């Protein structure tokens, strides 16, 4: 019971922190259902794992955007003497 409450609170926090999370998860669930990959027992992705996957992807995109804004788009320059 306690683990279920912790899981639902994690999902609630993820939903609040990531604005488009719910819509992207629903879109991916629809896509997986169309391709027959929504059944966990036959190798598909379940709702919780899909939610964590999308949340991680959105957080990585945010970190890349912050890094790019902070340091700019610095191209690697050849070393010269």
C-alpha positions as CSV (number, residue, x, y, z in Angstrom):
1,X,0.0,0.0,0.0
2,X,2.8,2.4,0.9
3,X,4.7,1.7,-2.3
4,X,1.5,2.4,-4.3
5,X,1.2,5.8,-2.6
6,X,4.9,6.6,-3.3
7,X,4.4,5.7,-7.0
8,X,1.4,7.8,-7.4
9,X,3.1,10.8,-5.8
10,X,6.1,10.4,-8.1
11,X,3.8,10.3,-11.1
12,X,1.9,13.4,-9.8
13,X,5.2,15.3,-9.4
14,X,6.4,14.3,-12.9
15,X,3.1,15.5,-14.4
16,X,3.3,18.9,-12.7
17,X,7.0,19.4,-13.5
18,X,6.7,18.4,-17.2
19,X,3.8,20.3,-19.0
20,X,3.5,18.1,-22.1
21,X,4.1,14.8,-20.3
22,X,0.5,13.6,-20.3
23,X,-0.1,14.4,-23.9
24,X,3.1,12.8,-25.1
25,X,2.4,9.6,-23.1
26,X,-1.1,9.4,-24.5
27,X,0.2,9.9,-28.1
28,X,2.9,7.2,-27.6
29,X,0.4,4.8,-26.0
30,X,-1.9,5.2,-29.0
31,X,1.1,4.6,-31.3
32,X,2.2,1.5,-29.4
33,X,-1.4,0.2,-29.4
34,X,-1.6,0.6,-33.2
35,X,1.7,-1.3,-33.6
36,X,0.6,-4.0,-31.1
37,X,3.4,-3.1,-28.6
38,X,1.2,-2.1,-25.7
39,X,1.0,-5.5,-24.0
40,X,3.7,-5.8,-21.3
41,X,3.5,-9.6,-21.2
42,X,4.4,-9.9,-24.8
43,X,7.3,-7.5,-24.7
44,X,5.5,-4.1,-25.0
45,X,5.8,-1.0,-22.8
46,X,3.5,-0.4,-19.8
47,X,2.1,2.9,-18.8
48,X,4.5,3.5,-15.9
49,X,7.7,2.6,-17.8
50,X,6.5,4.7,-20.8
51,X,5.8,7.7,-18.4
52,X,9.3,7.4,-16.9
53,X,10.8,7.2,-20.4
54,X,9.1,10.3,-21.6
55,X,9.8,12.2,-18.4
56,X,13.5,11.3,-18.7
57,X,13.6,12.4,-22.3
58,X,11.9,15.8,-21.5
59,X,14.4,16.4,-18.6
60,X,17.4,15.6,-20.9
61,X,16.0,18.1,-23.5
62,X,15.7,20.7,-20.8
63,X,19.3,20.1,-19.7
64,X,20.5,20.4,-23.3
65,X,18.6,23.6,-23.8
66,X,20.0,25.1,-20.5
67,X,23.5,24.1,-21.5
68,X,23.2,25.6,-25.0
69,X,21.8,28.9,-23.6
70,X,24.6,29.0,-20.9
71,X,27.6,28.1,-23.1
72,X,26.3,28.9,-26.6
73,X,26.7,26.8,-29.6
74,X,30.5,26.4,-29.4
75,X,31.9,24.5,-32.4
76,X,35.1,22.6,-31.9
77,X,38.0,24.5,-33.4
78,X,41.2,22.8,-34.6
79,X,44.2,23.3,-32.3
80,X,46.8,25.6,-33.7
81,X,50.3,26.4,-32.4
